[in-house]
């Protein structure tokens, strides 16, 4: 029996506190597994300097986003600082149906919505070795005031309360190790009976 193309792609949700290094770990993971599609969110906020439509986000107006909500076109969405952020259901379904794994980088509220709509999604939470290490990383970025950093640390402690709702917990002490663990999780998930039963001929 030969291994053939997957019958269905795996939906992977990655969450974690600000400053944990998700973007860096994701870049490492995509280098290891180039067959993963990294989902690009829709947003109503204006592009920042250096951002490109379709690369960083799909930038749309409020009316268009609200039309997408009304037409149930979004897998999940949230409002943050007056702007909408969301994930296109159609785009995700097209990739999954083509046997392509899809990776979402979203916060805990969005992850909970994905779990409700896609029970077979794999939810992974990534944390630093300690809150103290997270604090050190945030301060070393030198991009935010102490007030903002303290707010991020408070938010991180709140997000940690949601960890029991995730399937896996990865500690980002070293980027390559964290990405390797996520890759191993995806390999194990691909070996689940439900994902391979189409290969069995009796």
ZIRA-V282355 format. One record per residue. N is the residue number from 1. RES is the residue in one small letter. SS is DSSP state (A for helix, B for strand, O for the rest). OMEGA is omega in whole degrees, -180 to 180 (NA if undefined). D_LAST is the distance of its C-alpha to the last C-alpha in Angstrom with 1 decimal. Layout:
BEGIN
n res ss omega d_last
N RES SS OMEGA D_LAST
N RES SS OMEGA D_LAST
END
This chain:
BEGIN
n res ss omega d_last
1 x O -179 11.4
2 x O 178 14.5
3 x O 180 15.9
4 x O -180 16.7
5 x O 180 19.1
6 x O 180 18.8
7 x O -177 17.8
8 x O 177 20.8
9 x O 179 23.9
10 x O 175 25.4
11 x B -177 28.8
12 x B 178 31.0
13 x B 178 34.4
14 x B 178 37.1
15 x B 177 40.3
16 x B -177 43.3
17 x O 176 47.1
18 x O 179 49.4
19 x O -178 50.3
20 x O 178 47.2
21 x O -179 46.3
22 x A -176 43.2
23 x A -180 44.0
24 x A 178 44.5
25 x A 179 41.3
26 x A 179 39.4
27 x A 178 41.0
28 x A -179 39.9
29 x A -179 36.3
30 x A 175 36.2
31 x A 179 37.5
32 x A -176 34.7
33 x O -176 31.9
34 x O -180 33.3
35 x O 178 30.1
36 x O 175 31.2
37 x B 178 33.1
38 x B -175 36.2
39 x O 178 37.1
40 x O -176 40.7
41 x O 171 42.4
42 x B 177 44.8
43 x B 177 48.3
44 x O 179 51.6
45 x O -179 53.7
46 x O 178 55.6
47 x O 173 54.4
48 x O 180 56.1
49 x O 178 57.7
50 x O 179 55.1
51 x O -180 52.3
52 x O 178 50.6
53 x B -179 48.8
54 x O 178 45.1
55 x O 178 45.3
56 x O 177 46.6
57 x B 164 46.2
58 x B -176 46.0
59 x B 180 49.5
60 x O 178 50.2
61 x O -180 53.0
62 x A -178 53.2
63 x A -180 53.0
64 x A 179 49.8
65 x A 180 48.1
66 x A 173 49.2
67 x A 179 47.8
68 x A 177 44.4
69 x A -178 44.7
70 x A -178 45.7
71 x O 179 42.8
72 x O -178 40.3
73 x O -175 39.4
74 x B 175 39.4
75 x B 177 36.7
76 x B 174 39.7
77 x B 179 43.4
78 x B 177 46.5
79 x B -178 50.2
80 x B 180 52.1
81 x O 174 55.9
82 x O 180 56.1
83 x B 177 53.1
84 x B 172 49.6
85 x B -179 46.5
86 x B -178 43.0
87 x B -180 39.5
88 x B 178 38.2
89 x A -177 35.2
90 x A -178 34.5
91 x A 180 34.6
92 x A -178 32.2
93 x A 180 29.7
94 x A 180 29.8
95 x A -179 29.1
96 x A -180 26.3
97 x A 178 24.6
98 x O 179 25.0
99 x O -178 23.1
100 x O 176 26.5
101 x O -178 27.6
102 x B -179 30.9
103 x B 176 33.6
104 x B 173 36.3
105 x B -176 39.6
106 x O -178 41.0
107 x O -169 43.2
108 x A 180 42.3
109 x A 178 43.1
110 x A 179 40.9
111 x A 179 38.0
112 x A 178 38.3
113 x A 178 38.1
114 x A -179 34.9
115 x A -180 33.3
116 x A -177 34.3
117 x A -178 32.8
118 x O -175 29.7
119 x O -177 28.4
120 x O 176 25.8
121 x O 178 28.6
122 x B -178 29.4
123 x B -179 33.1
124 x B 177 35.0
125 x B -179 38.7
126 x B -178 40.8
127 x B 172 44.1
128 x O 179 46.9
129 x O 180 47.7
130 x O 176 50.4
131 x A 178 52.4
132 x A 178 55.3
133 x A 177 53.3
134 x A 178 52.3
135 x A -180 56.0
136 x A -180 57.0
137 x A -180 54.5
138 x A 180 55.8
139 x A -178 59.4
140 x A 178 58.8
141 x A 179 57.6
142 x O -178 61.2
143 x O -174 60.2
144 x O 179 60.9
145 x O 179 63.7
146 x A 179 63.6
147 x A 180 63.4
148 x A 180 60.2
149 x A 178 58.7
150 x A 177 59.5
151 x A 179 57.9
152 x A 179 54.7
153 x A 176 54.7
154 x A 179 55.2
155 x A 180 52.3
156 x A 179 50.1
157 x A 178 50.9
158 x A -180 50.0
159 x A 180 46.6
160 x A 180 45.9
161 x O -179 45.9
162 x O -177 42.6
163 x A 179 40.7
164 x A 180 39.0
165 x A -180 37.3
166 x O -179 35.5
167 x O -175 32.3
168 x B 177 33.8
169 x B -179 37.4
170 x B 179 38.4
171 x B -180 41.9
172 x O 173 43.5
173 x O 176 45.9
174 x O -173 44.9
175 x A -176 43.3
176 x A 179 41.0
177 x A 179 39.7
178 x A 179 39.1
179 x A 178 37.2
180 x A 178 35.2
181 x A 179 34.3
182 x A 178 33.2
183 x A 178 31.1
184 x A 177 29.4
185 x A -178 28.8
186 x A 176 27.0
187 x A 180 24.9
188 x A -180 23.9
189 x A 179 23.2
190 x A -179 21.0
191 x O 178 18.8
192 x O -178 18.4
193 x A -178 15.0
194 x A -179 16.0
195 x A -178 16.8
196 x A -175 13.7
197 x A 178 10.8
198 x A 179 10.8
199 x A -175 9.9
200 x O 177 6.5
201 x O -179 3.8
202 x O NA 0.0
END
